[in-house]
């Protein structure tokens, strides 16, 4: 990897487009962020494959098309004058990859991780990229991060039994939450919540397989 990773990423982006990702901002961000720098060097050759990858402490990084699909849902065609979404909260920083992708489509990214080891790993991984709009936080994301609220978007990288009330409270009117959530029957599905002035509109989409959303820090 290295010199030719641009070409490998370009192929990944072509594949994402063929799989139905159409927001140009998402495709561009996926083409920019060097995914192989976020995984163990022994796994770097798999970084652009359509596969999830272990990132340590029993956690995984989602496959590229799940990352792209969720960010596309988060944007939902919305943009400010700069073409970006406003402030975004990510629950589950993991290795920091998705936070880096988000930094190219949102004005500010607040990303919270409950495992200190991964929070530190993400800090290390992201250092070289110098992304001034990414704010890494160590804590329990189930309570959100009130100081960055209200958010134009909240995206969860871990699946809970329901969408925590704090996320809904910290969401701006017109904002969207994209969160893997356990459905009655026990399977996880991708849930999109949209906050309008009068209601919270819920859409349940395809089945997904995320690590569990857990409370507390470790
Ligand atoms: N977006 C990440 C994927 C990380 S996997 C990436 O690009 O690498 C999901 C992460 O969610 C795990 O690191 C897990 O520790 C974290 N997580 C689970 N419950 C959490 C919570 N309540 N608050 C913050 N992080 C949580």
py3Dmol code that shows the C-alpha trace and the ligand (Angstrom):
import py3Dmol

protein = """\
ATOM      1  CA  UNK A   1       0.000   0.000   0.000  1.00  0.00           C
ATOM      2  CA  UNK A   2       1.301   3.548  -0.245  1.00  0.00           C
ATOM      3  CA  UNK A   3       2.022   4.918  -3.681  1.00  0.00           C
ATOM      4  CA  UNK A   4      -0.804   3.131  -5.415  1.00  0.00           C
ATOM      5  CA  UNK A   5      -3.454   3.464  -2.687  1.00  0.00           C
ATOM      6  CA  UNK A   6      -5.131   6.271  -4.675  1.00  0.00           C
ATOM      7  CA  UNK A   7      -5.906   3.832  -7.454  1.00  0.00           C
ATOM      8  CA  UNK A   8      -7.170   1.197  -5.034  1.00  0.00           C
ATOM      9  CA  UNK A   9      -9.446   3.794  -3.404  1.00  0.00           C
ATOM     10  CA  UNK A  10     -10.697   4.999  -6.778  1.00  0.00           C
ATOM     11  CA  UNK A  11     -11.724   1.419  -7.556  1.00  0.00           C
ATOM     12  CA  UNK A  12     -13.485   1.182  -4.183  1.00  0.00           C
ATOM     13  CA  UNK A  13     -15.366   4.413  -4.956  1.00  0.00           C
ATOM     14  CA  UNK A  14     -16.427   3.088  -8.370  1.00  0.00           C
ATOM     15  CA  UNK A  15     -17.753   0.000  -6.677  1.00  0.00           C
ATOM     16  CA  UNK A  16     -19.624   2.084  -4.081  1.00  0.00           C
ATOM     17  CA  UNK A  17     -21.268   4.064  -6.889  1.00  0.00           C
ATOM     18  CA  UNK A  18     -22.213   0.812  -8.642  1.00  0.00           C
ATOM     19  CA  UNK A  19     -23.728  -0.400  -5.357  1.00  0.00           C
ATOM     20  CA  UNK A  20     -25.995   2.653  -5.304  1.00  0.00           C
ATOM     21  CA  UNK A  21     -24.156   5.342  -3.310  1.00  0.00           C
ATOM     22  CA  UNK A  22     -24.914   8.505  -5.278  1.00  0.00           C
ATOM     23  CA  UNK A  23     -24.133  11.565  -3.100  1.00  0.00           C
ATOM     24  CA  UNK A  24     -21.029  13.086  -4.703  1.00  0.00           C
ATOM     25  CA  UNK A  25     -19.847  14.440  -1.335  1.00  0.00           C
ATOM     26  CA  UNK A  26     -19.838  10.944   0.167  1.00  0.00           C
ATOM     27  CA  UNK A  27     -18.054   9.396  -2.808  1.00  0.00           C
ATOM     28  CA  UNK A  28     -15.459  12.166  -2.721  1.00  0.00           C
ATOM     29  CA  UNK A  29     -14.837  11.749   1.025  1.00  0.00           C
ATOM     30  CA  UNK A  30     -14.526   7.962   0.667  1.00  0.00           C
ATOM     31  CA  UNK A  31     -11.965   8.588  -2.082  1.00  0.00           C
ATOM     32  CA  UNK A  32      -9.921  10.958   0.073  1.00  0.00           C
ATOM     33  CA  UNK A  33      -9.611   9.122   3.400  1.00  0.00           C
ATOM     34  CA  UNK A  34      -6.805   6.556   3.490  1.00  0.00           C
ATOM     35  CA  UNK A  35      -8.642   3.684   5.101  1.00  0.00           C
ATOM     36  CA  UNK A  36      -5.547   1.469   5.241  1.00  0.00           C
ATOM     37  CA  UNK A  37      -3.956   3.861   7.753  1.00  0.00           C
ATOM     38  CA  UNK A  38      -6.669   3.046  10.305  1.00  0.00           C
ATOM     39  CA  UNK A  39      -6.228  -0.725  10.454  1.00  0.00           C
ATOM     40  CA  UNK A  40      -3.460  -2.968  11.712  1.00  0.00           C
ATOM     41  CA  UNK A  41      -0.671  -3.139   9.122  1.00  0.00           C
ATOM     42  CA  UNK A  42      -1.198  -6.911   8.846  1.00  0.00           C
ATOM     43  CA  UNK A  43      -4.763  -6.202   7.643  1.00  0.00           C
ATOM     44  CA  UNK A  44      -3.966  -3.173   5.455  1.00  0.00           C
ATOM     45  CA  UNK A  45      -4.250  -5.204   2.255  1.00  0.00           C
ATOM     46  CA  UNK A  46      -7.920  -5.856   3.125  1.00  0.00           C
ATOM     47  CA  UNK A  47      -8.691  -2.227   3.883  1.00  0.00           C
ATOM     48  CA  UNK A  48     -10.451  -1.510   0.582  1.00  0.00           C
ATOM     49  CA  UNK A  49     -12.272  -4.828   0.294  1.00  0.00           C
ATOM     50  CA  UNK A  50     -15.959  -5.162   0.945  1.00  0.00           C
ATOM     51  CA  UNK A  51     -15.401  -6.487   4.429  1.00  0.00           C
ATOM     52  CA  UNK A  52     -15.535  -5.459   8.067  1.00  0.00           C
ATOM     53  CA  UNK A  53     -12.156  -5.497   9.846  1.00  0.00           C
ATOM     54  CA  UNK A  54     -11.222  -6.033  13.524  1.00  0.00           C
ATOM     55  CA  UNK A  55      -9.797  -2.885  15.169  1.00  0.00           C
ATOM     56  CA  UNK A  56      -8.966  -4.348  18.603  1.00  0.00           C
ATOM     57  CA  UNK A  57     -10.797  -4.759  21.914  1.00  0.00           C
ATOM     58  CA  UNK A  58     -13.404  -6.938  20.194  1.00  0.00           C
ATOM     59  CA  UNK A  59     -14.644  -4.098  17.965  1.00  0.00           C
ATOM     60  CA  UNK A  60     -14.839  -3.849  14.175  1.00  0.00           C
ATOM     61  CA  UNK A  61     -14.790  -1.213  11.470  1.00  0.00           C
ATOM     62  CA  UNK A  62     -17.771  -1.526   9.101  1.00  0.00           C
ATOM     63  CA  UNK A  63     -17.329  -2.376   5.459  1.00  0.00           C
ATOM     64  CA  UNK A  64     -16.966   0.625   3.157  1.00  0.00           C
ATOM     65  CA  UNK A  65     -20.432   0.361   1.654  1.00  0.00           C
ATOM     66  CA  UNK A  66     -22.079   0.418   5.084  1.00  0.00           C
ATOM     67  CA  UNK A  67     -20.066   3.513   6.087  1.00  0.00           C
ATOM     68  CA  UNK A  68     -20.932   5.257   2.808  1.00  0.00           C
ATOM     69  CA  UNK A  69     -24.608   4.248   2.936  1.00  0.00           C
ATOM     70  CA  UNK A  70     -25.027   5.515   6.505  1.00  0.00           C
ATOM     71  CA  UNK A  71     -23.324   8.844   5.821  1.00  0.00           C
ATOM     72  CA  UNK A  72     -25.468   9.285   2.715  1.00  0.00           C
ATOM     73  CA  UNK A  73     -28.571   8.678   4.848  1.00  0.00           C
ATOM     74  CA  UNK A  74     -27.257  11.132   7.445  1.00  0.00           C
ATOM     75  CA  UNK A  75     -26.835  13.844   4.813  1.00  0.00           C
ATOM     76  CA  UNK A  76     -30.219  13.067   3.273  1.00  0.00           C
ATOM     77  CA  UNK A  77     -29.422  15.503   0.472  1.00  0.00           C
ATOM     78  CA  UNK A  78     -29.048  18.354   2.987  1.00  0.00           C
ATOM     79  CA  UNK A  79     -26.283  21.000   2.885  1.00  0.00           C
ATOM     80  CA  UNK A  80     -25.456  24.468   4.133  1.00  0.00           C
ATOM     81  CA  UNK A  81     -24.031  27.210   1.892  1.00  0.00           C
ATOM     82  CA  UNK A  82     -20.643  25.453   1.892  1.00  0.00           C
ATOM     83  CA  UNK A  83     -22.216  22.226   0.640  1.00  0.00           C
ATOM     84  CA  UNK A  84     -21.615  20.550   4.005  1.00  0.00           C
ATOM     85  CA  UNK A  85     -23.861  19.337   6.777  1.00  0.00           C
ATOM     86  CA  UNK A  86     -23.538  21.287  10.070  1.00  0.00           C
ATOM     87  CA  UNK A  87     -22.432  19.767  13.389  1.00  0.00           C
ATOM     88  CA  UNK A  88     -22.461  15.976  13.591  1.00  0.00           C
ATOM     89  CA  UNK A  89     -22.173  13.620  16.579  1.00  0.00           C
ATOM     90  CA  UNK A  90     -20.742  10.133  16.058  1.00  0.00           C
ATOM     91  CA  UNK A  91     -21.252   7.488  18.743  1.00  0.00           C
ATOM     92  CA  UNK A  92     -18.421   4.936  18.635  1.00  0.00           C
ATOM     93  CA  UNK A  93     -15.175   6.486  17.357  1.00  0.00           C
ATOM     94  CA  UNK A  94     -13.481   3.094  17.118  1.00  0.00           C
ATOM     95  CA  UNK A  95     -10.309   3.545  15.058  1.00  0.00           C
ATOM     96  CA  UNK A  96     -11.417   7.001  13.876  1.00  0.00           C
ATOM     97  CA  UNK A  97     -11.994   6.084  10.224  1.00  0.00           C
ATOM     98  CA  UNK A  98     -15.632   7.132   9.974  1.00  0.00           C
ATOM     99  CA  UNK A  99     -14.895  10.364  11.890  1.00  0.00           C
ATOM    100  CA  UNK A 100     -12.311  11.191   9.213  1.00  0.00           C
ATOM    101  CA  UNK A 101     -14.834  10.556   6.434  1.00  0.00           C
ATOM    102  CA  UNK A 102     -17.419  12.671   8.273  1.00  0.00           C
ATOM    103  CA  UNK A 103     -14.923  15.539   8.608  1.00  0.00           C
ATOM    104  CA  UNK A 104     -15.161  16.044   4.833  1.00  0.00           C
ATOM    105  CA  UNK A 105     -18.958  16.265   4.715  1.00  0.00           C
ATOM    106  CA  UNK A 106     -19.790  18.097   7.974  1.00  0.00           C
ATOM    107  CA  UNK A 107     -18.609  21.415   9.420  1.00  0.00           C
ATOM    108  CA  UNK A 108     -17.794  19.935  12.868  1.00  0.00           C
ATOM    109  CA  UNK A 109     -17.537  16.317  13.990  1.00  0.00           C
ATOM    110  CA  UNK A 110     -17.872  15.335  17.659  1.00  0.00           C
ATOM    111  CA  UNK A 111     -16.998  11.659  18.052  1.00  0.00           C
ATOM    112  CA  UNK A 112     -17.313   9.840  21.352  1.00  0.00           C
ATOM    113  CA  UNK A 113     -15.853   6.463  22.366  1.00  0.00           C
ATOM    114  CA  UNK A 114     -16.420   4.507  25.603  1.00  0.00           C
ATOM    115  CA  UNK A 115     -13.243   2.364  25.421  1.00  0.00           C
ATOM    116  CA  UNK A 116     -10.179   4.347  26.426  1.00  0.00           C
ATOM    117  CA  UNK A 117      -7.873   2.108  24.371  1.00  0.00           C
ATOM    118  CA  UNK A 118      -9.762   2.857  21.158  1.00  0.00           C
ATOM    119  CA  UNK A 119     -10.205   6.546  21.968  1.00  0.00           C
ATOM    120  CA  UNK A 120      -6.418   6.782  22.240  1.00  0.00           C
ATOM    121  CA  UNK A 121      -5.854   4.708  19.124  1.00  0.00           C
ATOM    122  CA  UNK A 122      -8.166   7.000  17.136  1.00  0.00           C
ATOM    123  CA  UNK A 123      -6.301  10.050  18.438  1.00  0.00           C
ATOM    124  CA  UNK A 124      -3.051   8.512  17.219  1.00  0.00           C
ATOM    125  CA  UNK A 125      -4.513   7.453  13.849  1.00  0.00           C
ATOM    126  CA  UNK A 126      -6.010  10.875  13.186  1.00  0.00           C
ATOM    127  CA  UNK A 127      -3.029  12.972  14.296  1.00  0.00           C
ATOM    128  CA  UNK A 128      -1.265  12.896  10.917  1.00  0.00           C
ATOM    129  CA  UNK A 129      -4.423  13.961   9.053  1.00  0.00           C
ATOM    130  CA  UNK A 130      -4.664  17.235  11.026  1.00  0.00           C
ATOM    131  CA  UNK A 131      -8.437  17.427  10.784  1.00  0.00           C
ATOM    132  CA  UNK A 132      -9.162  20.591  12.759  1.00  0.00           C
ATOM    133  CA  UNK A 133     -12.921  19.998  12.727  1.00  0.00           C
ATOM    134  CA  UNK A 134     -12.796  16.563  14.416  1.00  0.00           C
ATOM    135  CA  UNK A 135     -13.256  16.573  18.204  1.00  0.00           C
ATOM    136  CA  UNK A 136     -12.558  13.240  19.912  1.00  0.00           C
ATOM    137  CA  UNK A 137     -14.276  12.630  23.233  1.00  0.00           C
ATOM    138  CA  UNK A 138     -13.891   9.848  25.778  1.00  0.00           C
ATOM    139  CA  UNK A 139     -17.164   8.952  27.469  1.00  0.00           C
ATOM    140  CA  UNK A 140     -20.489   7.180  27.290  1.00  0.00           C
ATOM    141  CA  UNK A 141     -22.165   8.171  24.052  1.00  0.00           C
ATOM    142  CA  UNK A 142     -25.552   6.937  25.285  1.00  0.00           C
ATOM    143  CA  UNK A 143     -25.918  10.334  26.941  1.00  0.00           C
ATOM    144  CA  UNK A 144     -24.786  12.116  23.778  1.00  0.00           C
ATOM    145  CA  UNK A 145     -22.605  15.208  24.118  1.00  0.00           C
ATOM    146  CA  UNK A 146     -24.735  18.151  25.174  1.00  0.00           C
ATOM    147  CA  UNK A 147     -22.001  20.750  24.733  1.00  0.00           C
ATOM    148  CA  UNK A 148     -21.970  20.277  20.945  1.00  0.00           C
ATOM    149  CA  UNK A 149     -25.773  20.265  20.598  1.00  0.00           C
ATOM    150  CA  UNK A 150     -27.954  20.850  18.684  1.00  0.00           C
ATOM    151  CA  UNK A 151     -26.705  18.505  15.954  1.00  0.00           C
ATOM    152  CA  UNK A 152     -27.710  18.444  12.303  1.00  0.00           C
ATOM    153  CA  UNK A 153     -26.920  14.733  12.384  1.00  0.00           C
ATOM    154  CA  UNK A 154     -26.193  11.931  14.852  1.00  0.00           C
ATOM    155  CA  UNK A 155     -24.708   8.650  13.611  1.00  0.00           C
ATOM    156  CA  UNK A 156     -24.186   5.532  15.719  1.00  0.00           C
ATOM    157  CA  UNK A 157     -21.582   2.880  14.945  1.00  0.00           C
ATOM    158  CA  UNK A 158     -22.987   0.515  17.594  1.00  0.00           C
ATOM    159  CA  UNK A 159     -26.461  -0.980  17.861  1.00  0.00           C
ATOM    160  CA  UNK A 160     -28.731  -0.384  20.865  1.00  0.00           C
ATOM    161  CA  UNK A 161     -32.099  -1.752  21.997  1.00  0.00           C
ATOM    162  CA  UNK A 162     -33.622   1.648  21.236  1.00  0.00           C
ATOM    163  CA  UNK A 163     -32.455   5.128  20.277  1.00  0.00           C
ATOM    164  CA  UNK A 164     -31.444   6.923  23.514  1.00  0.00           C
ATOM    165  CA  UNK A 165     -33.607   9.897  24.475  1.00  0.00           C
ATOM    166  CA  UNK A 166     -30.538  12.130  24.867  1.00  0.00           C
ATOM    167  CA  UNK A 167     -29.780  11.803  21.150  1.00  0.00           C
ATOM    168  CA  UNK A 168     -33.297  12.883  20.237  1.00  0.00           C
ATOM    169  CA  UNK A 169     -33.062  15.853  22.644  1.00  0.00           C
ATOM    170  CA  UNK A 170     -29.687  16.932  21.242  1.00  0.00           C
ATOM    171  CA  UNK A 171     -30.885  16.727  17.621  1.00  0.00           C
ATOM    172  CA  UNK A 172     -31.761  20.005  15.875  1.00  0.00           C
ATOM    173  CA  UNK A 173     -35.168  20.428  14.285  1.00  0.00           C
ATOM    174  CA  UNK A 174     -34.594  19.307  10.703  1.00  0.00           C
ATOM    175  CA  UNK A 175     -31.855  16.946  11.943  1.00  0.00           C
ATOM    176  CA  UNK A 176     -31.455  13.230  11.348  1.00  0.00           C
ATOM    177  CA  UNK A 177     -30.301  10.272  13.421  1.00  0.00           C
ATOM    178  CA  UNK A 178     -28.960   7.149  11.698  1.00  0.00           C
ATOM    179  CA  UNK A 179     -28.617   4.284  14.151  1.00  0.00           C
ATOM    180  CA  UNK A 180     -28.485   0.496  13.992  1.00  0.00           C
ATOM    181  CA  UNK A 181     -31.230  -0.617  16.395  1.00  0.00           C
ATOM    182  CA  UNK A 182     -32.461  -3.991  17.611  1.00  0.00           C
ATOM    183  CA  UNK A 183     -35.965  -4.710  16.306  1.00  0.00           C
ATOM    184  CA  UNK A 184     -38.674  -6.770  17.995  1.00  0.00           C
ATOM    185  CA  UNK A 185     -37.532 -10.311  17.200  1.00  0.00           C
ATOM    186  CA  UNK A 186     -33.918  -9.493  18.033  1.00  0.00           C
ATOM    187  CA  UNK A 187     -32.434  -8.586  14.634  1.00  0.00           C
ATOM    188  CA  UNK A 188     -30.684  -5.258  14.050  1.00  0.00           C
ATOM    189  CA  UNK A 189     -31.903  -2.871  11.383  1.00  0.00           C
ATOM    190  CA  UNK A 190     -30.794   0.570  10.290  1.00  0.00           C
ATOM    191  CA  UNK A 191     -33.184   3.174  11.681  1.00  0.00           C
ATOM    192  CA  UNK A 192     -33.455   6.767  10.466  1.00  0.00           C
ATOM    193  CA  UNK A 193     -35.186   9.339  12.691  1.00  0.00           C
ATOM    194  CA  UNK A 194     -36.036  12.776  11.316  1.00  0.00           C
ATOM    195  CA  UNK A 195     -37.007  15.579  13.684  1.00  0.00           C
ATOM    196  CA  UNK A 196     -39.580  17.931  12.193  1.00  0.00           C
ATOM    197  CA  UNK A 197     -41.215  20.847  14.050  1.00  0.00           C
ATOM    198  CA  UNK A 198     -44.188  18.614  14.801  1.00  0.00           C
ATOM    199  CA  UNK A 199     -42.989  15.020  14.958  1.00  0.00           C
ATOM    200  CA  UNK A 200     -40.249  12.421  14.977  1.00  0.00           C
ATOM    201  CA  UNK A 201     -40.477  10.429  11.781  1.00  0.00           C
ATOM    202  CA  UNK A 202     -39.019   6.914  11.906  1.00  0.00           C
ATOM    203  CA  UNK A 203     -37.948   4.834   8.909  1.00  0.00           C
ATOM    204  CA  UNK A 204     -36.723   1.265   9.352  1.00  0.00           C
ATOM    205  CA  UNK A 205     -34.331   0.142   6.615  1.00  0.00           C
ATOM    206  CA  UNK A 206     -32.196  -2.929   5.896  1.00  0.00           C
ATOM    207  CA  UNK A 207     -30.786  -5.457   8.368  1.00  0.00           C
ATOM    208  CA  UNK A 208     -27.266  -4.695   9.672  1.00  0.00           C
ATOM    209  CA  UNK A 209     -24.741  -6.291  12.048  1.00  0.00           C
ATOM    210  CA  UNK A 210     -23.107  -3.833  14.411  1.00  0.00           C
ATOM    211  CA  UNK A 211     -21.320  -4.352  17.713  1.00  0.00           C
ATOM    212  CA  UNK A 212     -23.605  -3.632  20.690  1.00  0.00           C
ATOM    213  CA  UNK A 213     -24.099  -0.154  22.108  1.00  0.00           C
ATOM    214  CA  UNK A 214     -23.009  -0.405  25.753  1.00  0.00           C
ATOM    215  CA  UNK A 215     -23.404   2.011  28.626  1.00  0.00           C
ATOM    216  CA  UNK A 216     -20.578   3.285  30.826  1.00  0.00           C
ATOM    217  CA  UNK A 217     -16.879   3.597  30.063  1.00  0.00           C
ATOM    218  CA  UNK A 218     -14.107   1.017  30.186  1.00  0.00           C
TER     219      UNK A 218
END
"""
ligand_1 = """\
26
LIG
N -16.925 4.308 13.549
C -15.918 3.359 13.968
C -16.506 1.988 14.190
C -16.323 1.565 15.589
S -17.142 0.107 16.112
C -14.729 3.341 13.043
O -14.763 3.980 11.987
O -13.743 2.700 13.383
C -18.247 0.789 17.308
C -17.637 1.442 18.493
O -18.703 1.877 19.330
C -16.762 0.549 19.365
O -15.479 1.093 19.428
C -17.451 0.582 20.729
O -16.554 0.603 21.814
C -18.216 1.893 20.645
N -19.329 2.059 21.576
C -20.275 1.165 21.964
N -21.129 1.721 22.864
C -20.719 3.021 23.048
C -21.166 4.109 23.844
N -22.207 3.998 24.664
N -20.500 5.278 23.767
C -19.419 5.419 22.955
N -18.936 4.426 22.188
C -19.575 3.235 22.218
"""
view = py3Dmol.view(width=600, height=400)
view.addModel(protein, "pdb")
view.setStyle({"model": 0}, {"cartoon": {"style": "trace"}})
view.addModel(ligand_1, "xyz")
view.setStyle({"model": 1}, {"stick": {}})
view.zoomTo()
view.show()
